[in-house]
Amino acid sequence: MNKQDLFEEHIKKAVENYEAPFNTDSWKKIENRIPGNSAFGLSSVKNWVIGSVAIAAVATGFWFFTKFSAEVIEQDGNQTIERIIEPGSLNKSELTEEPNESHNNSNTKEIILVGKQEIKTGDNVNPLSSSGNDVDIENENSTRLDENVGFEPTGINTIDPLNTNDAEEASENLVVNWIISTDELCQGEEIVVSINNVNEPVEIIWDFGDGKTSTEPKVSHSYDSPGVYTIKLKANSLISGDKIYREKKYIEVRSNPQVDFRIEENENMAMLPEVNFSNTTKYANHIEWIFADVKTSNENSINKLYRYKGRYQIGLIVSNQFGCKDTVFKELVIENDYNLLAPKAFTPNEDGMNDFFIPKALAFLGSKFTMQVISNNGRVVFETKNVESPWNGKDINSGALLKNGPYAWTVKLEDGSVYSGTVLLMTD
């Protein structure tokens, strides 16, 4: 074999591992263009110079190609996982590293593709080496060079199929829809929480934020103190222990008015059993009194006359600016009946003592009235509208002194109240 043939053979071997296009006819054309072509002399030197330039160009192209990303394929049984490795970061220690614990079995192997050339990690090699002795290259997977000095990239899958099902399982959340009747309420009012819908059987626990809990799907609850409370719902699936549901909602419990009122009896209850009731509640927007099931609204102070002895329940309902209400009841005790302090008897004998009859309370009530005296046969024998004109025991028509005995009397005040009783006329 002559030197020219040796030169051609050397060039072919130098570029064989890089898969650069090689054509014998092309090289012969280049040879024919070289002046003074011969086995020895100046032409031989030129051939060696041209060959060295060609080798340097191919090596530079190979370096450029290897700057692109490489693929690493991990095979675990029938599953294949691909990940991206930058060739500049790849070193010998990474190639010779033992597989991790998750792939530690006899069927596991790792192949690194540098520009689509397969390199088994079991081989102690550098994937950037240009020597074919260190790398097991499968030529059918070699990179195709084009006129733009690039390579044809392949699709790279970055999803791990072994973990896909686990991710989907974890993403399947437990769905629980629940409602609360209101997010604002007053002290003592009830709030209702309930499960509206759920996608599978669950066990639940309500936490109302005040130390109280419940496991019922629907439950009512009230708060003793004002404030902002957090209602938490915890639900665990009865099918899968991994599925849980946690959610919280906030409610505001507003304060009730601190209702109270004062009771003040008249200084002389015997003369006038009148009682005053006055509201002492702070920040009250509306009040409502309760007297023997009769309600009188929006009066801070009210007077009431009690004619008969007994025990009476007095109530007051108050609401504040939030619409929250509170109620209080107190008891009033009346010791004696009240009948305008009318005397039981009188003696119209003109001795200057107890000669006239009129209820004493009419003198200081300051109220208009009408008083009548009625005989036992139902006839009106006396009538007056003036405390200065009491009954003297005589018939209003004839002026004659009437017979001794009991007579009925009635007093009607201008407020519509009526008092009545009997008085004994005595002339002896």
DACOR-V399226 format. One record per residue. N is the residue number from 0. RES is the residue in three letters. PHI is phi in radians with two decimals (* if undefined). D_CENTER is the distance of its C-alpha to the mean C-alpha in whole Angstrom. Layout:
BEGIN
N & RES & PHI & D_CENTER
N & RES & PHI & D_CENTER
END
This chain:
BEGIN
0 & MET & * & 92
1 & ASN & -1.38 & 92
2 & LYS & -1.12 & 90
3 & GLN & -1.13 & 89
4 & ASP & -1.10 & 87
5 & LEU & -1.09 & 86
6 & PHE & -1.07 & 84
7 & GLU & -1.09 & 83
8 & GLU & -1.11 & 82
9 & HIS & -1.12 & 80
10 & ILE & -1.10 & 78
11 & LYS & -1.07 & 77
12 & LYS & -1.19 & 76
13 & ALA & -1.14 & 74
14 & VAL & -1.78 & 72
15 & GLU & -1.06 & 71
16 & ASN & -1.22 & 68
17 & TYR & -1.69 & 66
18 & GLU & 1.03 & 67
19 & ALA & -1.30 & 69
20 & PRO & -1.06 & 71
21 & PHE & -2.31 & 74
22 & ASN & -2.43 & 77
23 & THR & -1.11 & 81
24 & ASP & -1.06 & 82
25 & SER & -1.12 & 80
26 & TRP & -1.15 & 82
27 & LYS & -1.12 & 85
28 & LYS & -1.11 & 85
29 & ILE & -1.10 & 84
30 & GLU & -1.09 & 87
31 & ASN & -1.14 & 89
32 & ARG & -1.42 & 88
33 & ILE & -1.40 & 89
34 & PRO & -1.23 & 92
35 & GLY & 1.17 & 95
36 & ASN & -1.14 & 93
37 & SER & -2.77 & 95
38 & ALA & -1.26 & 94
39 & PHE & -2.33 & 95
40 & GLY & 1.64 & 95
41 & LEU & -1.08 & 93
42 & SER & -1.08 & 91
43 & SER & -1.13 & 90
44 & VAL & -1.08 & 88
45 & LYS & -1.09 & 87
46 & ASN & -1.05 & 85
47 & TRP & -1.13 & 84
48 & VAL & -1.12 & 82
49 & ILE & -1.11 & 81
50 & GLY & -1.11 & 79
51 & SER & -1.12 & 78
52 & VAL & -1.09 & 76
53 & ALA & -1.09 & 75
54 & ILE & -1.11 & 73
55 & ALA & -1.09 & 72
56 & ALA & -1.12 & 70
57 & VAL & -1.12 & 69
58 & ALA & -1.09 & 67
59 & THR & -1.09 & 66
60 & GLY & -1.07 & 64
61 & PHE & -1.09 & 63
62 & TRP & -1.07 & 61
63 & PHE & -1.10 & 59
64 & PHE & -1.11 & 58
65 & THR & -1.27 & 57
66 & LYS & -1.27 & 54
67 & PHE & -1.29 & 52
68 & SER & -1.20 & 50
69 & ALA & -1.82 & 51
70 & GLU & -1.95 & 49
71 & VAL & -2.05 & 48
72 & ILE & -1.97 & 48
73 & GLU & -1.88 & 47
74 & GLN & -1.96 & 48
75 & ASP & -2.21 & 47
76 & GLY & 1.19 & 49
77 & ASN & -1.68 & 48
78 & GLN & -1.65 & 45
79 & THR & -2.12 & 46
80 & ILE & -2.16 & 43
81 & GLU & -1.99 & 44
82 & ARG & -2.45 & 43
83 & ILE & -1.62 & 45
84 & ILE & -2.25 & 47
85 & GLU & -1.34 & 48
86 & PRO & -0.99 & 52
87 & GLY & -1.13 & 53
88 & SER & -1.66 & 50
89 & LEU & -1.46 & 52
90 & ASN & -2.40 & 54
91 & LYS & -1.14 & 57
92 & SER & -1.12 & 54
93 & GLU & -1.20 & 51
94 & LEU & -1.26 & 54
95 & THR & -1.66 & 55
96 & GLU & -1.18 & 52
97 & GLU & -1.22 & 51
98 & PRO & -1.05 & 49
99 & ASN & -1.30 & 45
100 & GLU & -1.13 & 44
101 & SER & -1.21 & 42
102 & HIS & -2.17 & 46
103 & ASN & -1.49 & 48
104 & ASN & -2.61 & 50
105 & SER & -1.19 & 54
106 & ASN & -1.60 & 53
107 & THR & -1.61 & 51
108 & LYS & -2.53 & 52
109 & GLU & -2.21 & 51
110 & ILE & -2.13 & 53
111 & ILE & -1.83 & 53
112 & LEU & -1.83 & 54
113 & VAL & -1.80 & 55
114 & GLY & 1.00 & 56
115 & LYS & 1.33 & 56
116 & GLN & -1.72 & 58
117 & GLU & -1.46 & 57
118 & ILE & -2.31 & 58
119 & LYS & -1.28 & 57
120 & THR & -1.24 & 55
121 & GLY & -1.21 & 58
122 & ASP & -1.46 & 61
123 & ASN & -1.44 & 61
124 & VAL & -2.35 & 61
125 & ASN & -1.91 & 60
126 & PRO & -1.13 & 59
127 & LEU & -1.61 & 60
128 & SER & -1.21 & 63
129 & SER & -1.61 & 66
130 & SER & -1.53 & 68
131 & GLY & -1.35 & 68
132 & ASN & -1.29 & 69
133 & ASP & -1.64 & 66
134 & VAL & -2.18 & 64
135 & ASP & -1.53 & 64
136 & ILE & -1.79 & 63
137 & GLU & -1.61 & 63
138 & ASN & -1.09 & 65
139 & GLU & -1.23 & 63
140 & ASN & -1.79 & 60
141 & SER & -1.20 & 61
142 & THR & -1.32 & 60
143 & ARG & -1.54 & 62
144 & LEU & -1.49 & 63
145 & ASP & -2.09 & 63
146 & GLU & -1.20 & 65
147 & ASN & -1.62 & 62
148 & VAL & 0.97 & 62
149 & GLY & -2.46 & 59
150 & PHE & -2.38 & 58
151 & GLU & -1.62 & 56
152 & PRO & -1.29 & 52
153 & THR & -1.89 & 51
154 & GLY & -1.16 & 47
155 & ILE & -2.10 & 45
156 & ASN & -1.66 & 42
157 & THR & -1.75 & 39
158 & ILE & -1.67 & 37
159 & ASP & -1.51 & 38
160 & PRO & -1.16 & 38
161 & LEU & -1.27 & 38
162 & ASN & -1.78 & 34
163 & THR & -1.08 & 33
164 & ASN & -1.12 & 33
165 & ASP & -1.11 & 31
166 & ALA & -1.14 & 28
167 & GLU & -1.16 & 28
168 & GLU & -1.12 & 27
169 & ALA & -1.19 & 24
170 & SER & -1.41 & 23
171 & GLU & -1.39 & 23
172 & ASN & -1.49 & 19
173 & LEU & -1.34 & 18
174 & VAL & -1.83 & 16
175 & VAL & -2.29 & 14
176 & ASN & -1.82 & 13
177 & TRP & -2.46 & 11
178 & ILE & -2.33 & 10
179 & ILE & -2.13 & 10
180 & SER & -1.19 & 13
181 & THR & -2.83 & 11
182 & ASP & -1.90 & 9
183 & GLU & -2.42 & 12
184 & LEU & -2.71 & 15
185 & CYS & -1.81 & 18
186 & GLN & -0.97 & 19
187 & GLY & 1.49 & 21
188 & GLU & -1.32 & 19
189 & GLU & -1.70 & 18
190 & ILE & -1.95 & 14
191 & VAL & -2.01 & 14
192 & VAL & -2.02 & 12
193 & SER & -2.70 & 14
194 & ILE & -1.39 & 15
195 & ASN & -1.61 & 16
196 & ASN & -2.82 & 17
197 & VAL & -2.62 & 18
198 & ASN & -1.55 & 21
199 & GLU & -2.89 & 23
200 & PRO & -1.03 & 23
201 & VAL & -2.45 & 20
202 & GLU & -1.91 & 20
203 & ILE & -2.24 & 17
204 & ILE & -2.57 & 16
205 & TRP & -1.66 & 13
206 & ASP & -2.15 & 12
207 & PHE & -1.54 & 12
208 & GLY & 1.45 & 12
209 & ASP & -2.10 & 15
210 & GLY & 1.60 & 18
211 & LYS & -1.77 & 17
212 & THR & -2.35 & 17
213 & SER & -2.75 & 18
214 & THR & -2.02 & 19
215 & GLU & -1.40 & 19
216 & PRO & -1.18 & 18
217 & LYS & -2.43 & 17
218 & VAL & -2.64 & 17
219 & SER & -1.87 & 17
220 & HIS & -2.65 & 16
221 & SER & -2.28 & 17
222 & TYR & -2.02 & 17
223 & ASP & -1.50 & 20
224 & SER & -2.19 & 19
225 & PRO & -1.29 & 17
226 & GLY & 2.57 & 15
227 & VAL & -1.78 & 11
228 & TYR & -2.04 & 10
229 & THR & -1.87 & 7
230 & ILE & -1.69 & 7
231 & LYS & -1.94 & 8
232 & LEU & -1.99 & 10
233 & LYS & -2.07 & 13
234 & ALA & -2.28 & 16
235 & ASN & -2.12 & 19
236 & SER & -1.17 & 21
237 & LEU & -1.51 & 25
238 & ILE & -1.74 & 27
239 & SER & -2.20 & 26
240 & GLY & -1.19 & 25
241 & ASP & -1.45 & 24
242 & LYS & -1.65 & 21
243 & ILE & -2.36 & 18
244 & TYR & -2.42 & 14
245 & ARG & -2.34 & 11
246 & GLU & -2.71 & 7
247 & LYS & -2.40 & 5
248 & LYS & -2.35 & 2
249 & TYR & -1.94 & 4
250 & ILE & -2.32 & 8
251 & GLU & -2.03 & 11
252 & VAL & -1.78 & 14
253 & ARG & -1.64 & 17
254 & SER & -1.34 & 21
255 & ASN & -1.50 & 23
256 & PRO & -1.17 & 27
257 & GLN & -1.50 & 29
258 & VAL & -1.23 & 32
259 & ASP & -2.88 & 35
260 & PHE & -2.60 & 39
261 & ARG & -1.99 & 42
262 & ILE & -1.98 & 46
263 & GLU & -2.24 & 49
264 & GLU & -1.47 & 52
265 & ASN & -1.12 & 55
266 & GLU & -1.06 & 58
267 & ASN & -2.13 & 60
268 & MET & -1.15 & 59
269 & ALA & -1.16 & 62
270 & MET & -1.37 & 63
271 & LEU & -2.65 & 60
272 & PRO & -1.35 & 57
273 & GLU & -1.78 & 54
274 & VAL & -2.17 & 51
275 & ASN & -1.88 & 48
276 & PHE & -2.07 & 45
277 & SER & -2.30 & 42
278 & ASN & -1.34 & 39
279 & THR & -2.07 & 38
280 & THR & -1.27 & 34
281 & LYS & -1.51 & 32
282 & TYR & 1.00 & 30
283 & ALA & -1.63 & 31
284 & ASN & -1.60 & 31
285 & HIS & -2.63 & 32
286 & ILE & -2.24 & 34
287 & GLU & -2.62 & 36
288 & TRP & -1.54 & 39
289 & ILE & -2.16 & 40
290 & PHE & -2.13 & 44
291 & ALA & 0.83 & 45
292 & ASP & 1.20 & 42
293 & VAL & -1.86 & 43
294 & LYS & -1.78 & 40
295 & THR & -2.12 & 41
296 & SER & -1.68 & 39
297 & ASN & 0.97 & 38
298 & GLU & -2.19 & 41
299 & ASN & -1.23 & 40
300 & SER & -2.46 & 44
301 & ILE & -2.59 & 46
302 & ASN & -1.88 & 49
303 & LYS & -2.52 & 50
304 & LEU & -1.75 & 54
305 & TYR & -1.97 & 54
306 & ARG & -1.60 & 57
307 & TYR & -2.11 & 57
308 & LYS & -1.22 & 56
309 & GLY & 2.66 & 53
310 & ARG & -1.95 & 50
311 & TYR & -2.19 & 47
312 & GLN & -1.68 & 43
313 & ILE & -1.99 & 42
314 & GLY & -2.15 & 38
315 & LEU & -2.39 & 36
316 & ILE & -1.94 & 33
317 & VAL & -2.26 & 31
318 & SER & -2.15 & 28
319 & ASN & -1.87 & 26
320 & GLN & -1.20 & 25
321 & PHE & -1.55 & 21
322 & GLY & 1.47 & 23
323 & CYS & -1.37 & 23
324 & LYS & -2.05 & 26
325 & ASP & -2.58 & 28
326 & THR & -2.34 & 31
327 & VAL & -2.42 & 34
328 & PHE & -2.14 & 38
329 & LYS & -2.32 & 41
330 & GLU & -1.88 & 44
331 & LEU & -2.00 & 47
332 & VAL & -2.01 & 51
333 & ILE & -1.87 & 54
334 & GLU & -1.40 & 57
335 & ASN & -2.35 & 60
336 & ASP & -1.19 & 60
337 & TYR & -2.19 & 61
338 & ASN & -2.42 & 64
339 & LEU & 1.09 & 65
340 & LEU & 0.96 & 67
341 & ALA & -1.37 & 70
342 & PRO & -1.20 & 73
343 & LYS & -1.43 & 74
344 & ALA & -2.75 & 78
345 & PHE & -2.66 & 80
346 & THR & -2.22 & 84
347 & PRO & -1.36 & 85
348 & ASN & -1.93 & 89
349 & GLU & 1.05 & 89
350 & ASP & -1.65 & 89
351 & GLY & 1.48 & 86
352 & MET & -2.22 & 84
353 & ASN & 0.94 & 81
354 & ASP & -1.53 & 83
355 & PHE & -2.28 & 80
356 & PHE & -2.19 & 77
357 & ILE & -2.91 & 73
358 & PRO & -0.99 & 70
359 & LYS & -1.16 & 69
360 & ALA & -1.17 & 66
361 & LEU & -1.15 & 67
362 & ALA & -1.23 & 69
363 & PHE & -2.08 & 66
364 & LEU & -1.23 & 63
365 & GLY & 1.22 & 64
366 & SER & -2.06 & 63
367 & LYS & -1.19 & 65
368 & PHE & -2.69 & 66
369 & THR & -2.39 & 69
370 & MET & -2.01 & 71
371 & GLN & -2.22 & 73
372 & VAL & -2.04 & 76
373 & ILE & -2.18 & 76
374 & SER & -1.35 & 79
375 & ASN & -1.22 & 79
376 & ASN & -1.65 & 81
377 & GLY & 1.57 & 78
378 & ARG & -1.61 & 79
379 & VAL & -1.32 & 78
380 & VAL & -1.78 & 81
381 & PHE & -2.76 & 79
382 & GLU & -2.66 & 76
383 & THR & -2.65 & 75
384 & LYS & -2.20 & 72
385 & ASN & -2.37 & 73
386 & VAL & -1.15 & 73
387 & GLU & -1.45 & 76
388 & SER & -2.17 & 78
389 & PRO & -1.30 & 77
390 & TRP & -1.45 & 79
391 & ASN & -1.82 & 83
392 & GLY & 1.58 & 83
393 & LYS & -1.81 & 85
394 & ASP & -1.22 & 85
395 & ILE & -1.16 & 83
396 & ASN & -1.58 & 86
397 & SER & -1.61 & 89
398 & GLY & 1.41 & 89
399 & ALA & -1.48 & 90
400 & LEU & -1.22 & 89
401 & LEU & -1.45 & 87
402 & LYS & -1.22 & 87
403 & ASN & -1.12 & 86
404 & GLY & 2.52 & 83
405 & PRO & -1.42 & 79
406 & TYR & -2.31 & 77
407 & ALA & -1.53 & 74
408 & TRP & -2.41 & 72
409 & THR & -2.46 & 69
410 & VAL & -2.27 & 67
411 & LYS & -1.99 & 64
412 & LEU & -1.51 & 62
413 & GLU & -1.17 & 61
414 & ASP & -1.47 & 58
415 & GLY & 1.67 & 59
416 & SER & -1.28 & 59
417 & VAL & -2.19 & 62
418 & TYR & -2.08 & 64
419 & SER & -2.67 & 67
420 & GLY & -3.13 & 69
421 & THR & -2.23 & 73
422 & VAL & -2.34 & 75
423 & LEU & -1.73 & 79
424 & LEU & -1.51 & 82
425 & MET & -2.32 & 85
426 & THR & -1.80 & 88
427 & ASP & -1.49 & 90
END
